[in-house]
Amino acid sequence: MTLHIRFDNSYARLPDRFFARQAPTPVARPALLALNAPLAESLGLDPAALAGPEGVAVLAGNALPDGAEPIAQAYAGHQFGGWVPQLGDGRAILLGEVVASDGTRYDIQLKGAGPTPFSRRGDGRAWLGPVLREYIVSEAMAALGVPTTRALAAVASGEEVLRETALPGAVLARVASSHIRVGTFQFFAARGDNEALSLLAQHVIARHYPQAAGALDLLNAAVAGQARLIAQWMGLGFIHGVMNTDNAHVGGVTIDYGPCAFLDAYHPAKVFSSIDQYGRYAYANQPQIAVWNMAQFASCLLPLIAPDRNTAIEAATESVNKFDQLYEYAWLSTFRAKLGLARAEAADAALIQALLDRMAALGADFTRTFRGLADGTARAEFAEPEAWDSWQTDWTARLAREGRSPAEAAAAAARANPGVIPRNHRIEQAIAAAVAGDFAPFHRLNAALARPFDPAPEDAALAAGPAADEAVRRTFCGT
């Protein structure tokens, strides 16, 4: 079969200073490791053609289909609070954009496709571990209902990548509603390029927020999108690990799964990322980091919000300050659903926090505790069960006030709380097996994560927390 991709490359039609035109660097022996057939079909692509020799060559970066305009996007960013005026796609190349049957526009990007002008002396490659991690976690997040980039395919390069040692190389074909970041705006704001800022804002409005009438509406929409997104992360015990402004998507999408991780035992100060030495991006810090990122976005938009700078600052500040209220509403909605509640009460925040405090004090597993509300096993997650008992009394009384039976609450909790998540130790086990040539654990994990709220009985082991010798305490970026 011949591979056909109907590209319509709107970003590549922007001025050349938005990107560098760069073709992928071919790899030695491309071999398909995984293909997301349902995603391919939703994009109007033929999975059989993608799995064939011509398709694998495209997914590896060894061939370009007609209509592709490969580019590496320019951006800047604050990394752990420190300003870097030029970053950009150092190992990712955007092949082009397709428009799905529902009218949504998507990027198709190759990650690990070789060096670009933004590589900063890097090799532009990816090794197998981070490719499989991003494939697993991004697809799990999609199944969990979280806005996210997606994994279309993973391809082995047949080459070694040198990190601390020689590792097998791979390329991830990534799909996203765009790859536009706060750092993209910062790149032009730092250069005083108001024309580029205006063009970029128009592009983002058309692509993500067509209802927005201008830059202030764009900022309001982005702030609201971030509030909803971070509340979803918190409700899943997800820690991004590297919430730099170049990883903050202006469309409210989770992007760049590097040292990300999910909580096992709950603690608000939990950090997994090996590069987050001071806990800047700890679990509980994520909402305020999102505010900080949105403030940087607001600063970029000031010339577009109003001619008078003071007027623009006042309007932008008011917009960013809405985050806390929007986030609180989204967080409460998320956790009320997790508790099986249907209505709001003023004391709900205290009820939720009381459970979280007990979980933190006793090291209760985050996912299993909340899922235990559905199947009656939550008490077993507490080293001191009486801590659960006292909270359960308050919860039962709360259910009674809204006339909801425990059975009704359990059914609602089952719809809001996944039974299986991408456990850190399971991801590491799948990567280790794949490096040794066994991809069965990787495929089994992906299959289970595709139905997180309705796990199959044979996937019960994947829902378990790690044994002491399995616990993952540090995760790594892989670059």
N, C-alpha and C positions, 0 to 999 in steps of 0.2 A: 504493500500500500504506500501511496505517496503522502507525505505529511503536508497538510495545508493549515496555515494559521492566518486568519484575517486580521492583520494588524491595522490599527489606527492610532498613530503615535503622537498624541497631543503634546506631551512634555518635550519631545524632540523638536517640536515646531517653535519652542521658545528660543530666545537668543542664545548664541553659543556660550555665553559666559555662565549659563546655568549648568553646564555639564562639559565633559570631555568625550569626544567620539572615540570609542575604544572597542575593538573586537575582542572576544574572548580568546585566550591562548589555548590551542588544542592540547589535549591530554594524550597519553601514550596508548592506553588500551581501555576505552570506556566500556563499562558493563553495567546494565541496569540492576539496581538493588531493590528499588521499590517504586511503584507507580500508583498514584492516587486516581484511579479510573473514574470514580464519581465526580471528583473535582474537574478532571479533564473534560468530561461530558458536559458539565455545567458551563464550561467556557467555550463550548462548541468545537472541542478538539476530539480527534478520534483516538481512543486509548490504544487500539491495535496498531495504529500507525506510530504513535509515540513509543510503543514497546519494540517496534521494528528497528532495523539498523539505522535507517535515516533519522528516525525520531530520537534514538539514543545519542546519535552524533550531535543533534541539536541540543539535547538536554545536557550534554557534556561540554558544549562549547566548541565542538570540532567542526560544525557546519552551521550556516546561517540560513534560515528559511526566507523565501521571498517576502519582502516587506519589512523585515527586521531592520531596525536602526539602532545598533548597540551603542549605549552611552553609559558613562559613569557619572553619577550626579554629584554636584558640588554642595557642600554644606560645612558649617562650622559647629561650635558647640562648647558648652561648659561640661567638662569631665571631672566629676567629683568636686564641683564648684570652681575649678580652675578653667580659665578661658583659653580656648585653642582657636585661633582665627581661621584655620583651614584644616578640615578633615576630609570629608568626601568618601565616595565608595572606593575603598582601597582593595577590596577583593570581590566586589559585586558588580555585575554588568547587567543593565536593563536591556533586554532584547527588544521589547516593544509592549504595546498595549492592545488588549482585545476587549471587545464589548460583548458581554454575556447576553443571553436571551432575554433577561429581565431589564436590559438597558444599562446595567452597572458596568463601569469601566474598570479593568484590572491590569496591573503590571505583571509581566512575566520576567523574572530576574534570575540570573544564575549567580549563586554565591559560592565563591571558591574558584572563580573562572579565570584567575590570573591577574597579573599586575596591571594597575592603571596609573595615570598621573597623580592619583591621590594615595598611592600605596605607602608613601613615606619609608621607602627602602624595604618594605615587606614583600613577601613572595606572591601575595595575592591568592594564595591557595587555602584550602581548608582540609583538615584531616577528618577521618571518618567519624570520630566520636562526636564533635559538635554538630556535624550534619545529621546524624541519627538523633541526637538530643533535640535539635530544633524540629525535625520531622515529627518525633513523638509528641513533644509538648505542644507545638502549634496545632496539630490535628486534635489533640485532646482538648485544648482550649476551645476550638471550634465546636466540638461535640458538647462541651459544657455551656455553650451559648455565649462565649466571650468574644467580642470583636478582636480579630487577630489576623496576622498574615497566615498564609496557608502553605503547605508543602505539596507540590505537584509531583516531584520525583526526587529520588536520590540515585546518583550514579557514581560508581567507583571509577577512579581515574587511571588505575593501573600504574600509578607512580607513588613514590614515597614523598612525604612532607616532613621536613626537618623542624622539630620543635625542641624539646629537651632531648629527644631521641628521634629516630626515624619511625614514622607512622604511616599507615596507608592513607592515601589521599582520596577525596571524594568531592562531588559538586552537588549542591542542593538547588533544585529549581523551585523558586519561591514565587508565590502569587500574593498580590496585595492590592487593595483598592487604591493605593498609591504608596510611594516611599517618601513622602514629604514630611519633614520633621520641623520642630521648632528651630533646630540648627540650620535648616535651609533658609529660613527667614533671617537668622542671625548672620549668615554669610554675607548677605547683601546689606543688612542694616549696618554692620561694622564698616562697610565700605562706603556708606552714605549713598548707596545706589537706590534712590527712591523709585526710579522708573522700574527697576527689576522687582522691587518690593510690590509695586502696584500690579505688575504682570503676574507675579506669583500669587498674590491675594486673589486676583480675578480667577486664576486657574483653580485654586483651592475651593473657592466659592462655587464655581461651576461643577467641580468634581465631587465635593463632599457636602456643601451646604447651599444648594441652589435657592433656598428660601432667604438667604442672607442678602440684605440690601447694600452692604458696604463693610468696611473693615471692622467697625464696632460690632456689627451683627456677627461677623466671622469670629471675633474674639469671644463674644457671649456663647456662641455655639461650641467653640472649642473648649471653653471652661466647663460647660455643662457636660460635654462628651467625656472629658477627663474625670469629672466627678463620678459619673456613672461607671466608667471603666475601672477606676481604682476601687470603688465599692465592690465590684464583682471580684476583683483580685482578692480583696480582704475576705470576702465570703467563702473563697476557696482555699484560703491559707497560702496563696501564691506570693512568692517574693521574686520580683523581677531581677534584682541584684545589681543593676547598672542603669539607674534612671537618669542618665545624663540627658541634656537637652537634645543631643543628636539622636537619642533613642526615644524621644517624646513625639509621637505621631500627632499631627495637627487634626487628623480626622477621628481621634479617639479610638485608635486601634493599637493592640499590643504588638510591638515590633522588636526584633533583635533579641532572640532568646540565647543569651550567652550563659552566664553563670546562674541562671534562674533555678528555682527550687520550690518545692512544696513543703509546708510544715508537716512534720510527724508529730512529736510532742509539741504542744502549743506553748509559745512564749512570745510576748509582743516584741521583745528586743532581739529576736532571732535573726542571725545573719549567716548566710552560707557562702557568699561570694568571696573568693580568696583575695580579690583586689579591693574589697571594701573593708579596709583594716580598722576603720573607726566607726563602723556601723551607720554611716550616712543613710544607706538605703535599707536599713532594717525593716522588718515587717511593719511595725507600728509607725514608722516614719514616712511611709509611702504617700499618705494623703498630703502631708505638708510639703514633701518634695514636689508633688504634682502642682501645688500652688506656686511654689518657687519657679517651676518650669513655665507655668502660665504667665507669671510676671515677666519672665524674659521674653516670652512671645508678645505680650502686651507692649513691652518697650520697643520691639521691632515695628509694631504697627502704628506707633504714635504719629508719624508723618502722614499716615493715611486716614487717621481718625478725625483730625481737625487741623486747620492751618495754624491755629494758636496752640503752642506747645502746652501751656498750662491747662487749657480747656481739654486737650487730648489726654493729658495725664490724669485729670480729674475723672474723665469718663472711663479710661482704662482701669484706673484703680477701683472704681465702683464695680466694674465688670469682674475683675479678679477677686474682689472681696465677696462676691456671690458664691464662690466655690464652697466655702465652709457650710453654708446652708444647703446648697445643692447636694454636697457630699453626705451631710448628716441625713438628709431625706433618703438618699439612695442606700446608704449603709443600713439605716433602720428598716427600710423595705426589704433589703437582702436578708438581714438576720431575722426579721419577723417571719419571713417565708421559711427560713431554716428551722425555726421553732414551731412551724405549723400553725402560725397565727394568721387570721384573716383580717382583723381590724386593728386599728392603731389605738394605743392608750399612752398617756403621758409618761407612765412609769416603765414603758417597755425598754428604754435604753438602760435603765438600772437593772432590769431583769436579765438582759443580754450580758451586760458587763459582769454581773454577779456570776454567771456561768463561766465566762472567760477567765475571771479571776481565779475561780476554783480550778479550772483546767491548767492555768499557768502554775499555780502553787503545787499541783500534784502531778504535773507532766502528762496530762491526759492527751491522747492522740486527737488532733483537730478533726480530721475527716471522720474517724470512727465514732467519736463522741456525737457529732451531729447526725450522722447516719443512724446511730443507735437510738435516736429519738423515733425513728421510723420502725425499727425492728426490735425495740425493747432491750437493747444490749448496752446502752450508754453507761449504766452503772459499773459495768465490768472494766471500763477504761480508767477508773479512779482508784488510786492506791489506798485511799481512805473513802470507802463507799458512802459513809455518812455525809460527806461533803455533797455528794450527788443527791442524797435523800432529802437534805434540807432544801436544796434548790428545787428539786422535783415537786415538793409540796407547793412552793410558790408558783411554779409553772402550771400545775394542775388547777390551782385556784384561778390563775389567769385564763386558762382555757374555759373554765366554768363561767367566767364573767361574760364571755362572748358566746356561750351556749354551744361550744364545740367539744365533742366527745374526744377522749384520748385516741380512739380509732380513727376519727376524722383527722385529727392533728397528725397522727402517724402517717396517714396516706398523703397528706399535704407535705410533710417533711420528706417523704421519699421522693417527691417530685422536685424538691429544692436541694437535696443533699446527695451528692454522688456517692455511690458505693465503692467506686474504684477511681483512682486518680493516678497520674504519672509519679509514682513513688520514686524518690531519688535513688534508692538502692536498686530498684528494678530497672531503672534507666541505665545505671552503671553496669549492672549485670548483662543487660542486652548489648551494651557497647563492647564489653569485654568479650562476650561470646562472638560478636560480629568480627572483631579484630582477629579472633582465632579461626574465623571462617564459618561460624555457625550463626545464621540469621533467623533461626526459628524463634528464639526468645523475643527478638525485635518484632517479628510479624505477629506473634501471639499477643504481645503487649499492645500493639496498635489495634488489633481486632477487639480486645477487651475494652480499650479506651473509647472505641467508637460508640459504645452503649453504656456510658458511665452511670446512668440512673437506673439501669435495669441489667445489672451484671449477670452473666450466666453462672450457674452453680460451679462449673469447672474453673471459673476465674476467682474463686474465693481466696486462693492463696495470694493473688495479686492485690487484694484489698487489705492484707495484713500489714502492720507496721514492721519495721526492720528489727531483726534480732540485734543484740548488742554488737556482734561482730560484723553486722551488715550496715550499720548506720553510716550515712554519708554526712560528714561534718563540714566539708569544703567542696565547692564547685568552682569550675575554672572556665575562663572565657574561650580558650582554644586558639586564640590568635597568636 
